[in-house]
Amino acid sequence: MRWSDLESGQRAGEWFHGLTAPSGMWVVVRVDGRGFSRFTEERFDKPFDVRFSGLMVETAQALLTEFGARYAYTESDEISIVLDPRHDMFGRGVEKLVSVSAGVASAAFTHAAGEPAHFDSRVWIGAGPGDVLDYASWRQADATRCALNGWCYWTLRKAGASRREATGRLEGTTTAAKHELLLGHGTDFDDLPAWQRRGIGLWWEEHSRAGRDPVRGVDVTTTRRRVHVEHDLPVRDAYRALVHRLVTGSPELAGSPAAVAPPEVGAQEGAP
């Protein structure tokens, strides 16, 4: 058998190698911690831990940088990054986007935490900016739902309930009843830190830095890019407007497709 025949035959077994995100479509890559329920319970405070949140922010920044993404969002143990229609890393190959993003997230978190952790990954496809806004709204709503459930569950656990008792107590409970449960234990959910209830956003911003040119002997100002980390995201329409501006470069929700090129991968200040 000729080598070329052997190679082509084996390549044919790579079933998903040719699967790509369609040209002109928006892509969101979402990574999730694998087995993080047990991992976090053994190492971090519940329901929220500032150190764990910081590790997730570092991991999100690594993904934002590696992929030259427009926007990154993290809540709980998940991170989403938005890639615009012109993003062409790996030829938009789904296998590569999924495997590399999971690898980057796992390596970044492990490096920051000092012990191994693993992420899986998936790809979401949207036809236009409106789809991206719907996705962003969905994940933020999920953050709020999970935060409320988590606070209720761990409040009951810390009050002496077993896993089964806490889970059973919350099954079928309305949102209003969960708020009342927390109030009964001295916690007003609406007064909790915004990052716990809404998640955290990361994006590129420009900033000016004053300096001096030693050759010409004059003061100069340079403009650099850095990652902005927002712990107090808005909600509902205000959040949609923010995400629209970040991913399209347009301040108007009814704006045209992306008009601002994403930052050059690997060239930004503040990269991990």
C-alpha positions as CSV (number, residue, x, y, z in Angstrom):
1,M,0.0,0.0,0.0
2,R,1.3,3.4,-0.9
3,W,1.9,5.9,1.9
4,S,-0.5,8.4,0.3
5,D,-3.3,5.8,0.2
6,L,-2.7,4.9,3.8
7,E,-2.7,8.5,4.9
8,S,-5.9,9.4,3.0
9,G,-7.6,6.4,4.4
10,Q,-6.7,7.3,8.0
11,R,-7.6,10.9,7.4
12,A,-11.1,9.8,6.4
13,G,-11.5,8.4,9.9
14,E,-11.3,11.8,11.4
15,W,-15.0,12.3,11.1
16,F,-15.3,15.8,12.4
17,H,-12.1,17.3,11.1
18,G,-13.8,19.2,8.3
19,L,-16.6,20.7,10.5
20,T,-16.2,24.5,10.5
21,A,-18.3,27.4,11.8
22,P,-20.1,28.8,8.8
23,S,-18.5,31.9,7.2
24,G,-20.2,35.1,8.3
25,M,-21.7,33.7,11.5
26,W,-21.0,34.8,15.0
27,V,-19.3,32.2,17.2
28,V,-19.4,31.9,21.0
29,V,-17.1,29.4,22.6
30,R,-18.2,28.3,26.1
31,V,-16.0,26.4,28.5
32,D,-17.2,24.7,31.7
33,G,-15.3,23.3,34.6
34,R,-15.4,19.5,34.6
35,G,-16.3,18.0,38.0
36,F,-16.1,21.4,39.6
37,S,-18.9,20.8,42.1
38,R,-16.7,18.5,44.1
39,F,-13.5,20.4,43.2
40,T,-14.8,23.7,44.5
41,E,-16.7,22.2,47.6
42,E,-13.4,20.8,48.9
43,R,-11.4,23.9,48.4
44,F,-13.5,27.1,48.4
45,D,-16.1,28.9,50.5
46,K,-19.7,28.4,49.5
47,P,-21.8,29.6,47.8
48,F,-19.3,32.1,46.5
49,D,-15.5,32.5,47.0
50,V,-13.6,35.6,46.0
51,R,-10.4,33.6,45.3
52,F,-12.2,31.2,43.0
53,S,-13.8,34.1,41.2
54,G,-10.4,35.6,40.7
55,L,-9.1,32.3,39.2
56,M,-12.0,32.3,36.7
57,V,-11.3,35.9,35.7
58,E,-7.7,35.0,35.1
59,T,-8.8,32.0,33.0
60,A,-11.3,34.2,31.1
61,Q,-8.5,36.8,30.3
62,A,-6.3,34.0,29.0
63,L,-9.1,33.0,26.6
64,L,-9.9,36.6,25.6
65,T,-6.2,37.1,24.7
66,E,-5.5,33.7,23.0
67,F,-8.6,34.0,20.7
68,G,-8.6,37.8,20.2
69,A,-12.3,37.7,21.3
70,R,-14.6,40.7,21.4
71,Y,-16.0,39.9,24.9
72,A,-15.7,37.4,27.6
73,Y,-18.2,36.6,30.3
74,T,-17.8,34.4,33.3
75,E,-20.3,33.1,35.9
76,S,-19.9,30.2,38.3
77,D,-17.5,27.8,36.6
78,E,-18.2,28.8,33.0
79,I,-16.7,31.3,30.6
80,S,-18.1,32.4,27.2
81,I,-16.0,34.3,24.6
82,V,-17.5,36.1,21.6
83,L,-15.8,35.7,18.2
84,D,-17.0,38.0,15.4
85,P,-17.8,36.7,11.9
86,R,-14.3,37.6,10.5
87,H,-12.5,35.6,13.1
88,D,-10.6,33.0,11.2
89,M,-8.3,31.2,13.7
90,F,-7.8,27.6,12.8
91,G,-9.9,28.2,9.7
92,R,-12.9,28.3,12.1
93,G,-12.5,24.6,12.6
94,V,-14.9,23.4,15.3
95,E,-12.5,20.6,16.5
96,K,-9.7,23.1,17.0
97,L,-11.9,25.8,18.6
98,V,-13.2,23.3,21.1
99,S,-10.0,21.4,21.9
100,V,-7.7,24.5,22.1
101,S,-10.2,26.5,24.2
102,A,-10.6,23.7,26.7
103,G,-6.8,23.3,26.8
104,V,-6.2,27.0,27.3
105,A,-8.8,27.2,30.1
106,S,-7.4,24.1,31.8
107,A,-3.8,25.3,31.7
108,A,-4.6,28.8,32.8
109,F,-6.7,27.8,35.7
110,T,-4.3,25.1,36.8
111,H,-1.4,27.6,36.6
112,A,-3.3,30.2,38.6
113,A,-4.6,27.7,41.2
114,G,-1.5,25.6,41.6
115,E,-3.3,22.3,41.1
116,P,-4.8,20.5,38.2
117,A,-8.3,21.4,36.9
118,H,-10.1,20.5,33.7
119,F,-12.6,22.2,31.4
120,D,-14.7,21.0,28.5
121,S,-15.9,23.2,25.7
122,R,-18.6,23.8,23.1
123,V,-19.4,26.1,20.2
124,W,-22.5,28.2,19.7
125,I,-23.4,29.7,16.3
126,G,-25.5,32.9,15.8
127,A,-26.6,34.6,12.5
128,G,-26.2,38.2,13.8
129,P,-25.6,40.5,16.7
130,G,-29.1,40.1,17.9
131,D,-28.5,36.4,18.4
132,V,-25.4,37.2,20.4
133,L,-27.4,39.6,22.6
134,D,-30.0,36.8,23.2
135,Y,-27.2,34.5,24.2
136,A,-25.6,37.0,26.5
137,S,-29.0,37.7,28.1
138,W,-29.6,33.9,28.6
139,R,-26.3,33.4,30.3
140,Q,-26.7,36.3,32.6
141,A,-30.2,35.2,33.5
142,D,-28.7,31.7,34.2
143,A,-26.2,33.4,36.5
144,T,-28.9,35.0,38.6
145,R,-30.9,31.8,38.8
146,C,-27.9,29.8,39.8
147,A,-26.8,32.4,42.3
148,L,-30.2,32.4,44.0
149,N,-30.4,28.6,44.1
150,G,-26.8,28.4,45.4
151,W,-27.4,30.9,48.2
152,C,-30.5,29.1,49.3
153,Y,-28.9,25.6,49.1
154,W,-25.8,26.6,51.1
155,T,-27.8,28.6,53.6
156,L,-29.9,25.5,54.4
157,R,-26.8,23.3,54.5
158,K,-25.0,25.7,56.9
159,A,-28.1,25.7,59.0
160,G,-27.8,21.9,59.4
161,A,-29.7,20.4,56.5
162,S,-28.3,17.4,54.6
163,R,-27.7,17.5,50.9
164,R,-31.0,15.6,50.3
165,E,-32.9,17.8,52.8
166,A,-31.7,21.0,51.2
167,T,-32.4,19.8,47.7
168,G,-35.8,18.6,48.6
169,R,-36.6,21.8,50.4
170,L,-35.9,23.9,47.3
171,E,-37.6,21.6,44.8
172,G,-40.6,23.4,43.2
173,T,-39.9,26.5,45.3
174,T,-40.8,29.8,43.6
175,T,-38.3,32.6,43.1
176,A,-40.2,34.8,45.6
177,A,-40.2,32.0,48.2
178,K,-36.4,31.6,47.8
179,H,-36.0,35.3,48.4
180,E,-38.1,35.0,51.5
181,L,-36.0,32.0,52.7
182,L,-32.8,34.0,52.5
183,L,-34.4,37.0,54.2
184,G,-35.4,34.6,57.0
185,H,-31.7,33.8,57.5
186,G,-30.6,37.5,57.4
187,T,-29.6,37.7,53.7
188,D,-31.2,40.1,51.2
189,F,-30.3,38.6,47.8
190,D,-30.7,42.0,46.1
191,D,-28.0,43.4,48.3
192,L,-25.4,40.7,47.5
193,P,-22.4,41.8,45.3
194,A,-23.4,42.3,41.7
195,W,-20.7,39.9,40.4
196,Q,-22.4,37.0,42.3
197,R,-25.8,37.8,40.8
198,R,-24.9,38.9,37.3
199,G,-21.5,37.5,36.5
200,I,-18.3,39.3,35.4
201,G,-17.5,40.8,32.0
202,L,-14.1,41.3,30.4
203,W,-13.3,43.4,27.3
204,W,-10.5,45.4,25.7
205,E,-10.2,49.1,26.3
206,E,-7.7,51.7,25.3
207,H,-5.9,53.8,27.9
208,S,-3.3,56.6,27.6
209,R,0.1,56.5,29.3
210,A,2.3,59.6,29.8
211,G,6.0,59.2,29.3
212,R,9.1,60.9,28.0
213,D,11.0,60.3,24.7
214,P,14.7,60.2,25.8
215,V,16.0,60.7,22.3
216,R,13.9,63.8,21.5
217,G,13.7,65.0,25.1
218,V,10.0,65.6,24.9
219,D,6.9,64.4,26.8
220,V,4.8,61.9,24.9
221,T,1.5,60.1,25.4
222,T,1.0,56.5,24.1
223,T,-2.2,54.6,23.7
224,R,-2.3,51.0,24.7
225,R,-4.9,48.2,25.0
226,R,-5.6,46.5,28.3
227,V,-8.3,44.2,29.6
228,H,-11.1,45.8,31.6
229,V,-12.7,43.6,34.2
230,E,-16.3,44.6,35.2
231,H,-17.7,43.3,38.4
232,D,-20.8,45.5,38.3
233,L,-22.5,44.6,35.0
234,P,-25.9,46.2,34.2
235,V,-28.9,44.0,33.5
236,R,-31.6,43.6,30.9
237,D,-31.7,46.3,28.2
238,A,-28.7,48.1,29.6
239,Y,-26.7,44.9,29.5
240,R,-27.8,44.2,25.9
241,A,-26.7,47.7,24.9
242,L,-23.3,47.2,26.5
243,V,-22.7,43.8,24.8
244,H,-23.9,45.2,21.5
245,R,-21.4,48.1,21.7
246,L,-18.5,45.7,22.7
247,V,-19.1,43.1,19.9
248,T,-20.1,45.4,17.1
249,G,-18.3,48.7,17.9
250,S,-21.7,50.5,17.5
251,P,-23.5,52.4,20.3
252,E,-26.8,51.7,18.7
253,L,-28.7,48.5,19.1
254,A,-29.9,48.7,15.6
255,G,-26.4,49.2,14.3
256,S,-24.7,47.5,11.3
257,P,-22.4,44.5,11.5
258,A,-19.0,44.8,13.2
259,A,-17.2,48.0,12.3
260,V,-14.2,47.7,14.6
261,A,-11.5,45.1,14.0
262,P,-10.7,42.9,17.0
263,P,-7.3,43.5,18.7
264,E,-4.4,41.6,17.2
265,V,-4.0,38.3,19.0
266,G,-1.0,38.3,21.3
267,A,-0.2,42.0,21.0
268,Q,-2.2,43.4,23.8
269,E,-1.0,44.9,27.1
270,G,-2.2,43.0,30.1
271,A,-2.2,39.6,28.6
272,P,-1.4,36.8,31.1
